[in-house]
């Protein structure tokens, strides 16, 4: 696995973890809120990537 692929996978794992926690605590998930949390934590991501992860988790249409 290349370094870029590994970094992308870690980023998506982080996004999924934050999304599941938010969904458990608040009952809803906002892609922009998760993007904000990820950027504050130092992860380089965007709304499109977050939305894609949420769709895979079936937390967003």
mmCIF file of the N, C-alpha and C atoms, coordinates in Angstrom:
data_MODEL
# 
_entry.id   MODEL 
# 
loop_
_atom_site.group_PDB 
_atom_site.id 
_atom_site.type_symbol 
_atom_site.label_atom_id 
_atom_site.label_alt_id 
_atom_site.label_comp_id 
_atom_site.label_asym_id 
_atom_site.label_entity_id 
_atom_site.label_seq_id 
_atom_site.pdbx_PDB_ins_code 
_atom_site.Cartn_x 
_atom_site.Cartn_y 
_atom_site.Cartn_z 
_atom_site.occupancy 
_atom_site.B_iso_or_equiv 
_atom_site.pdbx_formal_charge 
_atom_site.auth_seq_id 
_atom_site.auth_comp_id 
_atom_site.auth_asym_id 
_atom_site.auth_atom_id 
_atom_site.pdbx_PDB_model_num 
ATOM 1   N N  . UNK A 1 1  ? 0.852   -1.176 0.000  1.00 0.00 ? 1  UNK A N  1 
ATOM 2   C CA . UNK A 1 1  ? 0.000   0.000  0.000  1.00 0.00 ? 1  UNK A CA 1 
ATOM 3   C C  . UNK A 1 1  ? 0.901   1.243  0.000  1.00 0.00 ? 1  UNK A C  1 
ATOM 4   N N  . UNK A 1 2  ? 0.640   2.137  -0.920 1.00 0.00 ? 2  UNK A N  1 
ATOM 5   C CA . UNK A 1 2  ? 1.453   3.353  -1.005 1.00 0.00 ? 2  UNK A CA 1 
ATOM 6   C C  . UNK A 1 2  ? 1.141   4.279  0.175  1.00 0.00 ? 2  UNK A C  1 
ATOM 7   N N  . UNK A 1 3  ? 2.030   5.217  0.400  1.00 0.00 ? 3  UNK A N  1 
ATOM 8   C CA . UNK A 1 3  ? 1.859   6.166  1.507  1.00 0.00 ? 3  UNK A CA 1 
ATOM 9   C C  . UNK A 1 3  ? 0.600   7.014  1.320  1.00 0.00 ? 3  UNK A C  1 
ATOM 10  N N  . UNK A 1 4  ? 0.318   7.399  0.069  1.00 0.00 ? 4  UNK A N  1 
ATOM 11  C CA . UNK A 1 4  ? -0.882  8.217  -0.191 1.00 0.00 ? 4  UNK A CA 1 
ATOM 12  C C  . UNK A 1 4  ? -2.151  7.425  0.083  1.00 0.00 ? 4  UNK A C  1 
ATOM 13  N N  . UNK A 1 5  ? -2.144  6.156  -0.340 1.00 0.00 ? 5  UNK A N  1 
ATOM 14  C CA . UNK A 1 5  ? -3.319  5.299  -0.121 1.00 0.00 ? 5  UNK A CA 1 
ATOM 15  C C  . UNK A 1 5  ? -3.525  5.078  1.377  1.00 0.00 ? 5  UNK A C  1 
ATOM 16  N N  . UNK A 1 6  ? -2.444  4.860  2.089  1.00 0.00 ? 6  UNK A N  1 
ATOM 17  C CA . UNK A 1 6  ? -2.522  4.653  3.533  1.00 0.00 ? 6  UNK A CA 1 
ATOM 18  C C  . UNK A 1 6  ? -3.067  5.905  4.227  1.00 0.00 ? 6  UNK A C  1 
ATOM 19  N N  . UNK A 1 7  ? -2.601  7.081  3.822  1.00 0.00 ? 7  UNK A N  1 
ATOM 20  C CA . UNK A 1 7  ? -3.070  8.338  4.419  1.00 0.00 ? 7  UNK A CA 1 
ATOM 21  C C  . UNK A 1 7  ? -4.559  8.553  4.142  1.00 0.00 ? 7  UNK A C  1 
ATOM 22  N N  . UNK A 1 8  ? -4.975  8.255  2.912  1.00 0.00 ? 8  UNK A N  1 
ATOM 23  C CA . UNK A 1 8  ? -6.391  8.422  2.552  1.00 0.00 ? 8  UNK A CA 1 
ATOM 24  C C  . UNK A 1 8  ? -7.261  7.469  3.370  1.00 0.00 ? 8  UNK A C  1 
ATOM 25  N N  . UNK A 1 9  ? -6.762  6.256  3.558  1.00 0.00 ? 9  UNK A N  1 
ATOM 26  C CA . UNK A 1 9  ? -7.527  5.277  4.331  1.00 0.00 ? 9  UNK A CA 1 
ATOM 27  C C  . UNK A 1 9  ? -7.655  5.705  5.791  1.00 0.00 ? 9  UNK A C  1 
ATOM 28  N N  . UNK A 1 10 ? -6.571  6.210  6.365  1.00 0.00 ? 10 UNK A N  1 
ATOM 29  C CA . UNK A 1 10 ? -6.610  6.710  7.737  1.00 0.00 ? 10 UNK A CA 1 
ATOM 30  C C  . UNK A 1 10 ? -7.588  7.871  7.866  1.00 0.00 ? 10 UNK A C  1 
ATOM 31  N N  . UNK A 1 11 ? -7.575  8.757  6.878  1.00 0.00 ? 11 UNK A N  1 
ATOM 32  C CA . UNK A 1 11 ? -8.469  9.909  6.878  1.00 0.00 ? 11 UNK A CA 1 
ATOM 33  C C  . UNK A 1 11 ? -9.927  9.456  6.851  1.00 0.00 ? 11 UNK A C  1 
ATOM 34  N N  . UNK A 1 12 ? -10.246 8.507  5.979  1.00 0.00 ? 12 UNK A N  1 
ATOM 35  C CA . UNK A 1 12 ? -11.625 8.007  5.900  1.00 0.00 ? 12 UNK A CA 1 
ATOM 36  C C  . UNK A 1 12 ? -12.039 7.285  7.177  1.00 0.00 ? 12 UNK A C  1 
ATOM 37  N N  . UNK A 1 13 ? -11.101 6.581  7.806  1.00 0.00 ? 13 UNK A N  1 
ATOM 38  C CA . UNK A 1 13 ? -11.387 5.907  9.072  1.00 0.00 ? 13 UNK A CA 1 
ATOM 39  C C  . UNK A 1 13 ? -11.708 6.931  10.154 1.00 0.00 ? 13 UNK A C  1 
ATOM 40  N N  . UNK A 1 14 ? -10.933 8.019  10.192 1.00 0.00 ? 14 UNK A N  1 
ATOM 41  C CA . UNK A 1 14 ? -11.166 9.081  11.166 1.00 0.00 ? 14 UNK A CA 1 
ATOM 42  C C  . UNK A 1 14 ? -12.549 9.705  10.948 1.00 0.00 ? 14 UNK A C  1 
ATOM 43  N N  . UNK A 1 15 ? -12.864 9.995  9.685  1.00 0.00 ? 15 UNK A N  1 
ATOM 44  C CA . UNK A 1 15 ? -14.165 10.594 9.351  1.00 0.00 ? 15 UNK A CA 1 
ATOM 45  C C  . UNK A 1 15 ? -15.305 9.675  9.799  1.00 0.00 ? 15 UNK A C  1 
ATOM 46  N N  . UNK A 1 16 ? -15.167 8.385  9.531  1.00 0.00 ? 16 UNK A N  1 
ATOM 47  C CA . UNK A 1 16 ? -16.207 7.417  9.907  1.00 0.00 ? 16 UNK A CA 1 
ATOM 48  C C  . UNK A 1 16 ? -16.373 7.360  11.423 1.00 0.00 ? 16 UNK A C  1 
ATOM 49  N N  . UNK A 1 17 ? -15.251 7.394  12.143 1.00 0.00 ? 17 UNK A N  1 
ATOM 50  C CA . UNK A 1 17 ? -15.321 7.337  13.608 1.00 0.00 ? 17 UNK A CA 1 
ATOM 51  C C  . UNK A 1 17 ? -16.041 8.556  14.165 1.00 0.00 ? 17 UNK A C  1 
ATOM 52  N N  . UNK A 1 18 ? -15.702 9.731  13.646 1.00 0.00 ? 18 UNK A N  1 
ATOM 53  C CA . UNK A 1 18 ? -16.356 10.967 14.094 1.00 0.00 ? 18 UNK A CA 1 
ATOM 54  C C  . UNK A 1 18 ? -17.849 10.929 13.759 1.00 0.00 ? 18 UNK A C  1 
ATOM 55  N N  . UNK A 1 19 ? -18.175 10.452 12.550 1.00 0.00 ? 19 UNK A N  1 
ATOM 56  C CA . UNK A 1 19 ? -19.577 10.403 12.109 1.00 0.00 ? 19 UNK A CA 1 
ATOM 57  C C  . UNK A 1 19 ? -20.401 9.472  12.991 1.00 0.00 ? 19 UNK A C  1 
ATOM 58  N N  . UNK A 1 20 ? -19.856 8.293  13.286 1.00 0.00 ? 20 UNK A N  1 
ATOM 59  C CA . UNK A 1 20 ? -20.601 7.345  14.137 1.00 0.00 ? 20 UNK A CA 1 
ATOM 60  C C  . UNK A 1 20 ? -20.803 7.903  15.540 1.00 0.00 ? 20 UNK A C  1 
ATOM 61  N N  . UNK A 1 21 ? -19.792 8.570  16.078 1.00 0.00 ? 21 UNK A N  1 
ATOM 62  C CA . UNK A 1 21 ? -19.915 9.170  17.410 1.00 0.00 ? 21 UNK A CA 1 
ATOM 63  C C  . UNK A 1 21 ? -20.968 10.272 17.404 1.00 0.00 ? 21 UNK A C  1 
ATOM 64  N N  . UNK A 1 22 ? -20.916 11.147 16.388 1.00 0.00 ? 22 UNK A N  1 
ATOM 65  C CA . UNK A 1 22 ? -21.900 12.230 16.278 1.00 0.00 ? 22 UNK A CA 1 
ATOM 66  C C  . UNK A 1 22 ? -23.313 11.680 16.150 1.00 0.00 ? 22 UNK A C  1 
ATOM 67  N N  . UNK A 1 23 ? -23.462 10.639 15.341 1.00 0.00 ? 23 UNK A N  1 
ATOM 68  C CA . UNK A 1 23 ? -24.777 10.052 15.130 1.00 0.00 ? 23 UNK A CA 1 
ATOM 69  C C  . UNK A 1 23 ? -25.302 9.439  16.427 1.00 0.00 ? 23 UNK A C  1 
ATOM 70  N N  . UNK A 1 24 ? -24.414 8.806  17.178 1.00 0.00 ? 24 UNK A N  1 
ATOM 71  C CA . UNK A 1 24 ? -24.821 8.186  18.440 1.00 0.00 ? 24 UNK A CA 1 
ATOM 72  C C  . UNK A 1 24 ? -25.207 9.251  19.460 1.00 0.00 ? 24 UNK A C  1 
ATOM 73  N N  . UNK A 1 25 ? -24.456 10.355 19.519 1.00 0.00 ? 25 UNK A N  1 
ATOM 74  C CA . UNK A 1 25 ? -24.711 11.372 20.545 1.00 0.00 ? 25 UNK A CA 1 
ATOM 75  C C  . UNK A 1 25 ? -25.827 12.344 20.182 1.00 0.00 ? 25 UNK A C  1 
ATOM 76  N N  . UNK A 1 26 ? -25.944 12.686 18.890 1.00 0.00 ? 26 UNK A N  1 
ATOM 77  C CA . UNK A 1 26 ? -26.904 13.724 18.486 1.00 0.00 ? 26 UNK A CA 1 
ATOM 78  C C  . UNK A 1 26 ? -28.054 13.205 17.636 1.00 0.00 ? 26 UNK A C  1 
ATOM 79  N N  . UNK A 1 27 ? -27.933 11.992 17.118 1.00 0.00 ? 27 UNK A N  1 
ATOM 80  C CA . UNK A 1 27 ? -29.005 11.427 16.311 1.00 0.00 ? 27 UNK A CA 1 
ATOM 81  C C  . UNK A 1 27 ? -29.003 11.889 14.865 1.00 0.00 ? 27 UNK A C  1 
ATOM 82  N N  . UNK A 1 28 ? -28.127 12.810 14.526 1.00 0.00 ? 28 UNK A N  1 
ATOM 83  C CA . UNK A 1 28 ? -28.030 13.266 13.143 1.00 0.00 ? 28 UNK A CA 1 
ATOM 84  C C  . UNK A 1 28 ? -26.588 13.638 12.831 1.00 0.00 ? 28 UNK A C  1 
ATOM 85  N N  . UNK A 1 29 ? -26.283 13.666 11.548 1.00 0.00 ? 29 UNK A N  1 
ATOM 86  C CA . UNK A 1 29 ? -24.911 13.926 11.123 1.00 0.00 ? 29 UNK A CA 1 
ATOM 87  C C  . UNK A 1 29 ? -24.928 14.975 10.024 1.00 0.00 ? 29 UNK A C  1 
ATOM 88  N N  . UNK A 1 30 ? -24.083 15.981 10.158 1.00 0.00 ? 30 UNK A N  1 
ATOM 89  C CA . UNK A 1 30 ? -23.961 17.013 9.145  1.00 0.00 ? 30 UNK A CA 1 
ATOM 90  C C  . UNK A 1 30 ? -22.573 16.916 8.506  1.00 0.00 ? 30 UNK A C  1 
ATOM 91  N N  . UNK A 1 31 ? -22.511 16.738 7.186  1.00 0.00 ? 31 UNK A N  1 
ATOM 92  C CA . UNK A 1 31 ? -21.211 16.644 6.523  1.00 0.00 ? 31 UNK A CA 1 
ATOM 93  C C  . UNK A 1 31 ? -20.312 17.852 6.782  1.00 0.00 ? 31 UNK A C  1 
ATOM 94  N N  . UNK A 1 32 ? -20.903 19.043 6.809  1.00 0.00 ? 32 UNK A N  1 
ATOM 95  C CA . UNK A 1 32 ? -20.082 20.235 7.024  1.00 0.00 ? 32 UNK A CA 1 
ATOM 96  C C  . UNK A 1 32 ? -19.502 20.278 8.440  1.00 0.00 ? 32 UNK A C  1 
ATOM 97  N N  . UNK A 1 33 ? -20.256 19.793 9.433  1.00 0.00 ? 33 UNK A N  1 
ATOM 98  C CA . UNK A 1 33 ? -19.746 19.745 10.803 1.00 0.00 ? 33 UNK A CA 1 
ATOM 99  C C  . UNK A 1 33 ? -18.584 18.765 10.905 1.00 0.00 ? 33 UNK A C  1 
ATOM 100 N N  . UNK A 1 34 ? -18.715 17.618 10.265 1.00 0.00 ? 34 UNK A N  1 
ATOM 101 C CA . UNK A 1 34 ? -17.651 16.618 10.301 1.00 0.00 ? 34 UNK A CA 1 
ATOM 102 C C  . UNK A 1 34 ? -16.417 17.132 9.572  1.00 0.00 ? 34 UNK A C  1 
ATOM 103 N N  . UNK A 1 35 ? -16.617 17.819 8.460  1.00 0.00 ? 35 UNK A N  1 
ATOM 104 C CA . UNK A 1 35 ? -15.500 18.414 7.731  1.00 0.00 ? 35 UNK A CA 1 
ATOM 105 C C  . UNK A 1 35 ? -14.782 19.424 8.622  1.00 0.00 ? 35 UNK A C  1 
ATOM 106 N N  . UNK A 1 36 ? -15.550 20.221 9.348  1.00 0.00 ? 36 UNK A N  1 
ATOM 107 C CA . UNK A 1 36 ? -14.967 21.218 10.253 1.00 0.00 ? 36 UNK A CA 1 
ATOM 108 C C  . UNK A 1 36 ? -14.137 20.539 11.346 1.00 0.00 ? 36 UNK A C  1 
ATOM 109 N N  . UNK A 1 37 ? -14.689 19.488 11.953 1.00 0.00 ? 37 UNK A N  1 
ATOM 110 C CA . UNK A 1 37 ? -13.971 18.759 13.007 1.00 0.00 ? 37 UNK A CA 1 
ATOM 111 C C  . UNK A 1 37 ? -12.679 18.164 12.456 1.00 0.00 ? 37 UNK A C  1 
ATOM 112 N N  . UNK A 1 38 ? -12.754 17.570 11.268 1.00 0.00 ? 38 UNK A N  1 
ATOM 113 C CA . UNK A 1 38 ? -11.574 16.950 10.659 1.00 0.00 ? 38 UNK A CA 1 
ATOM 114 C C  . UNK A 1 38 ? -10.492 17.988 10.352 1.00 0.00 ? 38 UNK A C  1 
ATOM 115 N N  . UNK A 1 39 ? -10.897 19.131 9.817  1.00 0.00 ? 39 UNK A N  1 
ATOM 116 C CA . UNK A 1 39 ? -9.925  20.183 9.506  1.00 0.00 ? 39 UNK A CA 1 
ATOM 117 C C  . UNK A 1 39 ? -9.282  20.729 10.776 1.00 0.00 ? 39 UNK A C  1 
ATOM 118 N N  . UNK A 1 40 ? -10.069 20.873 11.827 1.00 0.00 ? 40 UNK A N  1 
ATOM 119 C CA . UNK A 1 40 ? -9.522  21.350 13.107 1.00 0.00 ? 40 UNK A CA 1 
ATOM 120 C C  . UNK A 1 40 ? -8.537  20.347 13.699 1.00 0.00 ? 40 UNK A C  1 
ATOM 121 N N  . UNK A 1 41 ? -8.765  19.066 13.424 1.00 0.00 ? 41 UNK A N  1 
ATOM 122 C CA . UNK A 1 41 ? -7.872  18.015 13.934 1.00 0.00 ? 41 UNK A CA 1 
ATOM 123 C C  . UNK A 1 41 ? -6.631  17.856 13.059 1.00 0.00 ? 41 UNK A C  1 
ATOM 124 N N  . UNK A 1 42 ? -6.562  18.634 11.981 1.00 0.00 ? 42 UNK A N  1 
ATOM 125 C CA . UNK A 1 42 ? -5.381  18.591 11.138 1.00 0.00 ? 42 UNK A CA 1 
ATOM 126 C C  . UNK A 1 42 ? -5.465  17.636 9.953  1.00 0.00 ? 42 UNK A C  1 
ATOM 127 N N  . UNK A 1 43 ? -6.644  17.078 9.692  1.00 0.00 ? 43 UNK A N  1 
ATOM 128 C CA . UNK A 1 43 ? -6.823  16.171 8.555  1.00 0.00 ? 43 UNK A CA 1 
ATOM 129 C C  . UNK A 1 43 ? -7.233  16.982 7.343  1.00 0.00 ? 43 UNK A C  1 
ATOM 130 N N  . UNK A 1 44 ? -6.537  16.782 6.237  1.00 0.00 ? 44 UNK A N  1 
ATOM 131 C CA . UNK A 1 44 ? -6.873  17.501 5.002  1.00 0.00 ? 44 UNK A CA 1 
ATOM 132 C C  . UNK A 1 44 ? -7.979  16.755 4.281  1.00 0.00 ? 44 UNK A C  1 
ATOM 133 N N  . UNK A 1 45 ? -9.168  17.316 4.301  1.00 0.00 ? 45 UNK A N  1 
ATOM 134 C CA . UNK A 1 45 ? -10.315 16.671 3.665  1.00 0.00 ? 45 UNK A CA 1 
ATOM 135 C C  . UNK A 1 45 ? -11.234 17.736 3.096  1.00 0.00 ? 45 UNK A C  1 
ATOM 136 N N  . UNK A 1 46 ? -12.323 17.313 2.493  1.00 0.00 ? 46 UNK A N  1 
ATOM 137 C CA . UNK A 1 46 ? -13.308 18.254 1.960  1.00 0.00 ? 46 UNK A CA 1 
ATOM 138 C C  . UNK A 1 46 ? -14.702 17.657 2.114  1.00 0.00 ? 46 UNK A C  1 
ATOM 139 N N  . UNK A 1 47 ? -15.697 18.474 1.837  1.00 0.00 ? 47 UNK A N  1 
ATOM 140 C CA . UNK A 1 47 ? -17.092 18.047 2.008  1.00 0.00 ? 47 UNK A CA 1 
ATOM 141 C C  . UNK A 1 47 ? -17.441 16.850 1.130  1.00 0.00 ? 47 UNK A C  1 
ATOM 142 N N  . UNK A 1 48 ? -16.888 16.790 -0.078 1.00 0.00 ? 48 UNK A N  1 
ATOM 143 C CA . UNK A 1 48 ? -17.191 15.696 -1.003 1.00 0.00 ? 48 UNK A CA 1 
ATOM 144 C C  . UNK A 1 48 ? -16.715 14.365 -0.439 1.00 0.00 ? 48 UNK A C  1 
ATOM 145 N N  . UNK A 1 49 ? -15.503 14.347 0.093  1.00 0.00 ? 49 UNK A N  1 
ATOM 146 C CA . UNK A 1 49 ? -14.975 13.107 0.673  1.00 0.00 ? 49 UNK A CA 1 
ATOM 147 C C  . UNK A 1 49 ? -15.794 12.690 1.888  1.00 0.00 ? 49 UNK A C  1 
ATOM 148 N N  . UNK A 1 50 ? -16.145 13.640 2.734  1.00 0.00 ? 50 UNK A N  1 
ATOM 149 C CA . UNK A 1 50 ? -16.948 13.345 3.923  1.00 0.00 ? 50 UNK A CA 1 
ATOM 150 C C  . UNK A 1 50 ? -18.305 12.788 3.515  1.00 0.00 ? 50 UNK A C  1 
ATOM 151 N N  . UNK A 1 51 ? -18.929 13.413 2.516  1.00 0.00 ? 51 UNK A N  1 
ATOM 152 C CA . UNK A 1 51 ? -20.232 12.950 2.048  1.00 0.00 ? 51 UNK A CA 1 
ATOM 153 C C  . UNK A 1 51 ? -20.141 11.516 1.520  1.00 0.00 ? 51 UNK A C  1 
ATOM 154 N N  . UNK A 1 52 ? -19.065 11.228 0.812  1.00 0.00 ? 52 UNK A N  1 
ATOM 155 C CA . UNK A 1 52 ? -18.861 9.881  0.263  1.00 0.00 ? 52 UNK A CA 1 
ATOM 156 C C  . UNK A 1 52 ? -18.754 8.842  1.389  1.00 0.00 ? 52 UNK A C  1 
ATOM 157 N N  . UNK A 1 53 ? -18.005 9.159  2.425  1.00 0.00 ? 53 UNK A N  1 
ATOM 158 C CA . UNK A 1 53 ? -17.870 8.243  3.568  1.00 0.00 ? 53 UNK A CA 1 
ATOM 159 C C  . UNK A 1 53 ? -19.223 8.059  4.250  1.00 0.00 ? 53 UNK A C  1 
ATOM 160 N N  . UNK A 1 54 ? -19.971 9.147  4.424  1.00 0.00 ? 54 UNK A N  1 
ATOM 161 C CA . UNK A 1 54 ? -21.279 9.059  5.074  1.00 0.00 ? 54 UNK A CA 1 
ATOM 162 C C  . UNK A 1 54 ? -22.260 8.220  4.260  1.00 0.00 ? 54 UNK A C  1 
ATOM 163 N N  . UNK A 1 55 ? -22.185 8.330  2.938  1.00 0.00 ? 55 UNK A N  1 
ATOM 164 C CA . UNK A 1 55 ? -23.058 7.518  2.090  1.00 0.00 ? 55 UNK A CA 1 
ATOM 165 C C  . UNK A 1 55 ? -22.741 6.036  2.256  1.00 0.00 ? 55 UNK A C  1 
ATOM 166 N N  . UNK A 1 56 ? -21.452 5.705  2.363  1.00 0.00 ? 56 UNK A N  1 
ATOM 167 C CA . UNK A 1 56 ? -21.064 4.312  2.564  1.00 0.00 ? 56 UNK A CA 1 
ATOM 168 C C  . UNK A 1 56 ? -21.547 3.781  3.907  1.00 0.00 ? 56 UNK A C  1 
ATOM 169 N N  . UNK A 1 57 ? -21.620 4.663  4.912  1.00 0.00 ? 57 UNK A N  1 
ATOM 170 C CA . UNK A 1 57 ? -22.102 4.274  6.233  1.00 0.00 ? 57 UNK A CA 1 
ATOM 171 C C  . UNK A 1 57 ? -23.625 4.349  6.332  1.00 0.00 ? 57 UNK A C  1 
ATOM 172 N N  . UNK A 1 58 ? -24.252 4.794  5.251  1.00 0.00 ? 58 UNK A N  1 
ATOM 173 C CA . UNK A 1 58 ? -25.717 4.992  5.178  1.00 0.00 ? 58 UNK A CA 1 
ATOM 174 C C  . UNK A 1 58 ? -26.219 5.993  6.208  1.00 0.00 ? 58 UNK A C  1 
ATOM 175 N N  . UNK A 1 59 ? -25.416 7.046  6.416  1.00 0.00 ? 59 UNK A N  1 
ATOM 176 C CA . UNK A 1 59 ? -25.819 8.123  7.311  1.00 0.00 ? 59 UNK A CA 1 
ATOM 177 C C  . UNK A 1 59 ? -26.199 9.374  6.546  1.00 0.00 ? 59 UNK A C  1 
ATOM 178 N N  . UNK A 1 60 ? -26.067 9.314  5.211  1.00 0.00 ? 60 UNK A N  1 
ATOM 179 C CA . UNK A 1 60 ? -26.364 10.474 4.375  1.00 0.00 ? 60 UNK A CA 1 
ATOM 180 C C  . UNK A 1 60 ? -26.815 9.983  3.012  1.00 0.00 ? 60 UNK A C  1 
ATOM 181 N N  . UNK A 1 61 ? -27.742 10.747 2.381  1.00 0.00 ? 61 UNK A N  1 
ATOM 182 C CA . UNK A 1 61 ? -28.235 10.328 1.064  1.00 0.00 ? 61 UNK A CA 1 
ATOM 183 C C  . UNK A 1 61 ? -27.371 10.865 -0.026 1.00 0.00 ? 61 UNK A C  1 
# 
